[in-house]
């Protein structure tokens, strides 16, 4: 008797995908599938483990090295642990709906063994089969891929279980049968062509950051006059730009408003934290989050309300360094400030009463701004550079800068 061989059957991993160009598809896969298809980058960078690894893994490591940077001794590698903890926190519901991971960009180095017909006519949905031994490499999202490996290698460390991870779907895009040079170009485009977000702007988007949350509360709690109507001050706060331009409706950035909040919370030490996350357990000793909110939001809301005209005119008060200096001055009125330098709100009002907020060199040159060769006053100096000088000028009227900003 002779056995007949099967025909037309291709064994391997089947994925349900949707093409978005003739050599690329998108879809989701399970975590077990991901860690099976894409070997751990940690393993592929460990010379001892690689020496005893199967030939397929060694060949995969060689191809990966042509399109990826190394994890070892790099910031990319250092980010893996925090990334895994972030994913685990999201999966456990600790972050609510406010968490996300981007699709992983994969490269299928070679043609597909099989691709099925449309599952539902007109939708583009179909299945493709990745056969064992195929080289699949993460050309973008490798830090996330490594984090998934860490989670799947030891889920208990992260408070998870294998069944929980098995239910997770990981979004991906898969580029098929590209030349290594094309895969390298995609790596370059994804990692270099994009404009990096300024750290202080990124911070202003972090809703887990206590300073950002208070800044939003302050902006929402103040009403100002705009074109004869009372509107929330939040409408004059730009949340998406590093600085506002003359054509913008907004008059101040959220990151600048956050600087006001953070320096009010911490005083001068808040200058160094203007571009760092501030979490509830990092507040000044003995200060509870609800207490900080109850004290800081009303006092800053009152300050903005009383100077709403100065904000509307885009005066010097809207400059980040000036707001940071104001925050330091406000800090001295709060109950957790140093008793030796504490002042009353009435004293602060007196200090602010005589300040000339016009954007003129006579008042602000050398304090929060510099006059360029063209004679134009530039307030682009950073919070850390000028915030302390502004605070001193506000708190000590008799000093040279104190007299300057008051036009004396």
WODARA-V262803 format. One record per residue. N is the residue number from 1. PHI is phi in degrees with one decimal (* if undefined). PSI is psi in radians with two decimals (* if undefined). Layout:
n->(N & N)
phi->(PHI & PHI)
psi->(PSI & PSI)
//
This chain:
n->(1 & 2 & 3 & 4 & 5 & 6 & 7 & 8 & 9 & 10 & 11 & 12 & 13 & 14 & 15 & 16 & 17 & 18 & 19 & 20 & 21 & 22 & 23 & 24 & 25 & 26 & 27 & 28 & 29 & 30 & 31 & 32 & 33 & 34 & 35 & 36 & 37 & 38 & 39 & 40 & 41 & 42 & 43 & 44 & 45 & 46 & 47 & 48 & 49 & 50 & 51 & 52 & 53 & 54 & 55 & 56 & 57 & 58 & 59 & 60 & 61 & 62 & 63 & 64 & 65 & 66 & 67 & 68 & 69 & 70 & 71 & 72 & 73 & 74 & 75 & 76 & 77 & 78 & 79 & 80 & 81 & 82 & 83 & 84 & 85 & 86 & 87 & 88 & 89 & 90 & 91 & 92 & 93 & 94 & 95 & 96 & 97 & 98 & 99 & 100 & 101 & 102 & 103 & 104 & 105 & 106 & 107 & 108 & 109 & 110 & 111 & 112 & 113 & 114 & 115 & 116 & 117 & 118 & 119 & 120 & 121 & 122 & 123 & 124 & 125 & 126 & 127 & 128 & 129 & 130 & 131 & 132 & 133 & 134 & 135 & 136 & 137 & 138 & 139 & 140 & 141 & 142 & 143 & 144 & 145 & 146 & 147 & 148 & 149 & 150 & 151 & 152 & 153 & 154 & 155 & 156 & 157 & 158 & 159 & 160 & 161 & 162 & 163 & 164 & 165 & 166 & 167 & 168 & 169 & 170 & 171 & 172 & 173 & 174 & 175 & 176 & 177 & 178 & 179 & 180 & 181 & 182 & 183 & 184 & 185 & 186 & 187 & 188 & 189 & 190 & 191 & 192 & 193 & 194 & 195 & 196 & 197 & 198 & 199 & 200 & 201 & 202 & 203 & 204 & 205 & 206 & 207 & 208 & 209 & 210 & 211 & 212 & 213 & 214 & 215 & 216 & 217 & 218 & 219 & 220 & 221 & 222 & 223 & 224 & 225 & 226 & 227 & 228 & 229 & 230 & 231 & 232 & 233 & 234 & 235 & 236 & 237 & 238 & 239 & 240 & 241 & 242 & 243 & 244 & 245 & 246 & 247 & 248 & 249 & 250 & 251 & 252 & 253 & 254 & 255 & 256 & 257 & 258 & 259 & 260 & 261 & 262 & 263 & 264 & 265 & 266 & 267 & 268 & 269 & 270 & 271 & 272 & 273 & 274 & 275 & 276 & 277 & 278 & 279 & 280 & 281 & 282 & 283 & 284 & 285 & 286 & 287 & 288 & 289 & 290 & 291 & 292 & 293 & 294 & 295 & 296 & 297 & 298 & 299 & 300 & 301 & 302 & 303 & 304 & 305 & 306 & 307 & 308 & 309 & 310 & 311 & 312 & 313 & 314 & 315 & 316 & 317 & 318 & 319 & 320 & 321 & 322 & 323 & 324 & 325 & 326 & 327 & 328 & 329 & 330 & 331 & 332 & 333 & 334 & 335 & 336 & 337 & 338 & 339 & 340 & 341 & 342 & 343 & 344 & 345 & 346 & 347 & 348 & 349 & 350 & 351 & 352 & 353 & 354 & 355 & 356 & 357 & 358 & 359 & 360 & 361 & 362 & 363 & 364 & 365 & 366 & 367 & 368 & 369 & 370 & 371 & 372 & 373 & 374 & 375 & 376 & 377 & 378 & 379 & 380 & 381 & 382 & 383 & 384 & 385 & 386 & 387 & 388 & 389 & 390 & 391 & 392 & 393 & 394 & 395 & 396 & 397 & 398 & 399 & 400 & 401 & 402 & 403 & 404 & 405 & 406 & 407 & 408)
phi->(* & -112.6 & -82.2 & -91.8 & -86.7 & -66.4 & -122.4 & 68.7 & -111.3 & -112.8 & -88.4 & 156.7 & -90.7 & -95.5 & -125.0 & -92.1 & -137.3 & -133.4 & -66.3 & -123.7 & -158.1 & -73.8 & -130.6 & -153.5 & -135.6 & -126.6 & 177.0 & -131.8 & -140.1 & -77.4 & -61.9 & -56.7 & -66.6 & -60.3 & -70.7 & -79.7 & -74.8 & -114.8 & -59.4 & -66.0 & -59.5 & -61.5 & -61.0 & -73.8 & -107.0 & -97.4 & -57.8 & -68.2 & -69.1 & -69.6 & -62.7 & -101.9 & -76.0 & -58.9 & -58.2 & -61.8 & -65.8 & -64.9 & -65.8 & -62.5 & -61.9 & -64.5 & -70.1 & -58.2 & -62.2 & -81.0 & -129.3 & -134.4 & -90.4 & -81.5 & -83.4 & -62.3 & 57.6 & -135.8 & -62.2 & -57.5 & -65.8 & -66.0 & -78.9 & -62.2 & -58.7 & -59.0 & -65.2 & -63.2 & -65.0 & -63.1 & -60.8 & -61.0 & -61.7 & -65.3 & -65.0 & -83.4 & 84.0 & -73.5 & -106.6 & 61.4 & -91.8 & -89.4 & -153.6 & -164.8 & -126.2 & -73.8 & -59.2 & -84.2 & -94.1 & -112.2 & -119.2 & -91.8 & -80.3 & 143.3 & -74.1 & -72.7 & -77.6 & -159.3 & -140.8 & -85.4 & -73.2 & -57.9 & -70.9 & -128.1 & -52.1 & 89.9 & -94.6 & 86.3 & -65.2 & -157.9 & -107.9 & -127.2 & -117.7 & -104.1 & -78.6 & -56.3 & 93.0 & -71.2 & -83.2 & -121.0 & -128.1 & -82.0 & -95.9 & -151.0 & 94.4 & -71.3 & -61.5 & -64.3 & -58.0 & -65.0 & -62.9 & -63.4 & -61.3 & -60.5 & -63.7 & -76.9 & -69.1 & -149.7 & -61.6 & -61.2 & -59.3 & -99.8 & 75.5 & -120.8 & -131.0 & -60.5 & -59.4 & -64.3 & -67.0 & -64.7 & -83.7 & -76.8 & -110.1 & -106.0 & -72.5 & -148.7 & -123.7 & -126.1 & -97.6 & -114.1 & 60.4 & -84.8 & -71.6 & -54.0 & -64.3 & -69.1 & -63.8 & -63.5 & -65.7 & -62.5 & -56.7 & -61.0 & -59.0 & -71.1 & -102.2 & -118.2 & -66.2 & -67.2 & -86.4 & -65.1 & -77.5 & -57.1 & -61.0 & -69.7 & -70.3 & -59.2 & -61.3 & -69.9 & -96.0 & -82.8 & -79.0 & -85.7 & -77.4 & -63.5 & -62.9 & -65.5 & -60.8 & -65.6 & -60.8 & -63.8 & -63.2 & -61.7 & -61.5 & -78.4 & -92.7 & -110.3 & -110.2 & -129.9 & -88.4 & -131.6 & 54.5 & 80.0 & -121.1 & -88.0 & -131.9 & -61.4 & -59.0 & -56.4 & -68.7 & -99.0 & -108.9 & -92.0 & -95.9 & -116.2 & -122.8 & -76.9 & -150.6 & -86.5 & -110.2 & -62.6 & -84.9 & -75.6 & -70.3 & -72.9 & -116.9 & -150.5 & -89.4 & -65.2 & -64.7 & -68.7 & -65.0 & -63.7 & -61.2 & -60.4 & -66.1 & -66.5 & -72.3 & -65.4 & -68.6 & -110.8 & 75.3 & -61.4 & -64.7 & -69.1 & -61.3 & -72.5 & -99.8 & -63.7 & -116.5 & -122.0 & -67.4 & -123.6 & -106.9 & -59.6 & -83.5 & -111.3 & -68.5 & -52.3 & -52.3 & 82.4 & -96.9 & -86.7 & -54.1 & -66.4 & -68.6 & -60.6 & -63.0 & -64.4 & -91.2 & -76.5 & -59.9 & -63.4 & -69.1 & -75.2 & -62.1 & -65.3 & -61.2 & -66.1 & -61.2 & -69.5 & -114.5 & -60.4 & -64.4 & -66.2 & -65.7 & -61.6 & -83.0 & 55.8 & -73.7 & -60.2 & -64.3 & -85.7 & -70.9 & -53.7 & -65.7 & -68.8 & -63.2 & -64.6 & -64.7 & -62.0 & -61.0 & -61.8 & -62.6 & -63.6 & -54.0 & -67.7 & -95.1 & -89.3 & -65.4 & -94.7 & -76.5 & -62.8 & -56.9 & -67.6 & -120.6 & -71.0 & -128.5 & -87.6 & -64.3 & -65.2 & -64.8 & -63.2 & -58.2 & -65.2 & -65.4 & -82.2 & -59.7 & -95.8 & -75.1 & -92.6 & -87.9 & -61.1 & -80.2 & -126.2 & -61.8 & -57.9 & -103.3 & -117.4 & -63.0 & 86.0 & -107.1 & -124.5 & -148.0 & -132.1 & -93.8 & -78.5 & -63.3 & -81.5 & 88.3 & -83.5 & -82.4 & -115.4 & -97.7 & -78.9 & -58.6 & -74.0 & -58.5 & -68.1 & -73.8 & -117.1 & -58.1 & -65.7 & -64.6 & -62.7 & -60.1 & -62.3 & -65.3 & -73.0 & -79.5 & -125.8 & -60.3 & -81.1 & -74.0 & -59.3 & -69.0 & -62.2 & -70.8 & -60.4 & -71.4 & -101.8 & 70.3 & -99.5)
psi->(2.41 & 2.31 & 2.41 & 2.50 & 2.56 & 2.59 & 2.56 & 0.25 & 2.14 & 2.07 & 2.58 & -2.85 & 2.12 & 2.34 & 2.43 & 2.15 & 2.98 & 2.11 & 2.51 & -0.09 & 3.07 & -0.10 & 0.41 & 2.53 & 2.86 & 2.75 & -2.90 & 2.68 & 2.85 & 2.82 & -0.78 & -0.65 & -0.74 & -0.86 & -0.35 & -0.72 & -0.67 & 1.87 & 2.76 & 2.17 & -0.50 & -0.81 & -0.71 & -0.19 & 0.05 & 1.86 & -0.66 & -0.80 & -0.60 & -0.53 & -0.60 & 0.06 & 2.74 & 2.74 & -0.60 & -0.73 & -0.70 & -0.72 & -0.67 & -0.75 & -0.69 & -0.74 & -0.69 & -0.70 & -0.35 & -0.25 & 0.04 & 2.72 & 2.87 & 2.69 & -0.69 & 2.33 & 0.63 & 2.83 & -0.58 & -0.80 & -0.67 & -0.43 & -0.24 & -0.85 & -0.93 & -0.61 & -0.75 & -0.72 & -0.66 & -0.83 & -0.78 & -0.75 & -0.69 & -0.77 & -0.56 & 0.00 & 0.14 & -0.33 & 0.12 & -2.41 & -0.08 & 1.05 & 2.75 & 2.61 & 2.39 & 2.77 & 2.47 & 2.34 & 2.04 & 2.63 & 2.07 & 1.77 & 1.38 & 2.98 & 2.74 & 2.57 & -0.60 & 2.50 & 2.32 & 3.01 & 2.95 & 2.32 & -0.69 & 2.03 & 2.33 & -0.16 & -0.42 & -0.24 & 2.34 & 2.99 & 2.54 & 2.72 & 2.21 & 1.99 & 2.67 & 2.43 & -0.13 & 2.46 & 1.97 & 2.13 & 2.41 & 1.94 & -0.20 & 2.37 & 0.40 & -0.54 & -0.75 & -0.74 & -0.77 & -0.66 & -0.71 & -0.67 & -0.79 & -0.74 & -0.74 & -0.48 & -0.60 & 1.20 & -0.56 & -0.59 & -0.54 & 0.17 & 0.44 & 3.06 & 2.83 & -0.76 & -0.66 & -0.77 & -0.60 & -0.41 & -0.20 & 2.46 & 2.25 & 2.10 & 2.54 & 2.79 & 2.46 & 2.09 & 2.30 & 2.27 & 0.66 & 2.67 & 2.65 & -0.62 & -0.64 & -0.68 & -0.70 & -0.65 & -0.69 & -0.73 & -0.82 & -0.86 & -0.73 & -0.57 & -0.31 & -0.70 & -0.60 & 2.57 & 2.14 & 2.45 & 2.29 & 2.47 & -0.73 & -0.54 & -0.75 & -0.69 & -0.63 & -0.18 & -0.16 & 1.83 & -0.10 & -0.20 & 2.18 & -0.67 & -0.71 & -0.75 & -0.77 & -0.64 & -0.73 & -0.73 & -0.72 & -0.85 & -0.62 & -0.34 & -0.05 & 2.38 & 2.35 & 2.83 & 2.15 & 1.98 & 0.73 & 0.10 & 2.57 & 2.07 & 2.75 & 2.46 & -0.42 & -0.47 & -0.32 & 0.14 & 2.14 & 2.10 & -0.08 & -0.07 & 2.75 & -0.57 & 2.63 & 2.67 & 2.96 & -0.47 & -0.16 & 2.54 & -0.60 & 2.75 & -0.20 & 2.64 & 2.74 & -0.62 & -0.62 & -0.72 & -0.62 & -0.63 & -0.69 & -0.77 & -0.83 & -0.70 & -0.51 & -0.66 & -0.80 & -0.17 & -2.53 & -0.59 & -0.30 & -0.34 & -0.72 & -0.31 & 0.10 & -0.44 & 0.42 & 2.64 & 2.51 & 2.01 & 2.87 & -0.56 & 0.11 & 0.17 & 2.87 & 2.62 & 2.27 & -0.04 & 2.10 & 2.63 & -0.76 & -0.58 & -0.76 & -0.77 & -0.78 & -0.52 & -0.77 & -0.78 & -0.86 & -0.71 & -0.65 & -0.61 & -0.72 & -0.72 & -0.80 & -0.72 & -0.77 & -0.40 & 0.45 & -0.61 & -0.68 & -0.66 & -0.80 & -0.56 & 0.04 & 0.74 & -3.04 & -0.37 & -0.34 & -0.14 & 2.40 & -0.76 & -0.63 & -0.74 & -0.67 & -0.72 & -0.67 & -0.72 & -0.71 & -0.75 & -0.73 & -0.65 & -0.63 & -0.20 & -0.12 & 2.63 & -0.36 & 0.12 & 2.92 & 2.11 & -0.51 & -0.43 & 0.23 & 2.49 & 2.86 & 2.85 & -0.54 & -0.73 & -0.70 & -0.75 & -0.71 & -0.68 & -0.62 & -0.37 & -0.66 & 0.11 & 2.38 & 1.91 & -0.05 & 2.52 & 1.30 & 2.52 & -0.56 & -0.48 & -0.63 & -0.17 & 2.21 & -0.11 & -1.11 & 0.04 & 2.94 & 2.53 & 2.13 & 3.12 & -0.45 & -0.08 & 0.00 & 2.37 & 2.21 & 2.07 & 0.36 & -0.01 & 2.53 & 2.88 & -0.78 & -0.54 & -0.75 & -0.25 & -0.71 & -0.69 & -0.70 & -0.77 & -0.79 & -0.69 & -0.61 & -0.79 & -0.40 & 1.44 & -0.42 & -0.21 & 2.95 & -0.85 & -0.56 & -0.73 & -0.64 & -0.87 & -0.18 & 0.08 & 0.46 & *)
//
